[in-house]
């Protein structure tokens, strides 16, 4: 049985979250399609917020 691919928007969000946790710039978003770009940026923003909550002295 074939494995289904994850929703592309969820995948973009997850990739953006990972990029944000690694401290990458939001300018490094690889998506040009607007809905995927928005999801990637949403994940990136959430990761940056999560880092701020965990270690506010780091920023």
LINLINGI-V694232 format. One record per backbone hydrogen bond with DSSP energy under -0.5 kcal/mol. CO is the residue of the C=O (numbers start at 1). NH is the residue of the N-H. If there is no record, write none. Layout:
CO|NH, CO|NH
This chain:
7|11, 8|12, 9|13, 10|14, 11|15, 12|16, 13|17, 14|18, 15|19, 16|20, 17|21, 18|22, 19|24, 20|23, 25|28, 26|29, 33|37, 34|38, 35|39, 36|40, 37|41, 38|42, 39|43, 40|44, 41|45, 42|46, 43|47, 44|48, 45|49, 46|50, 47|51, 48|52, 49|53, 50|54, 51|55, 55|58, 56|59
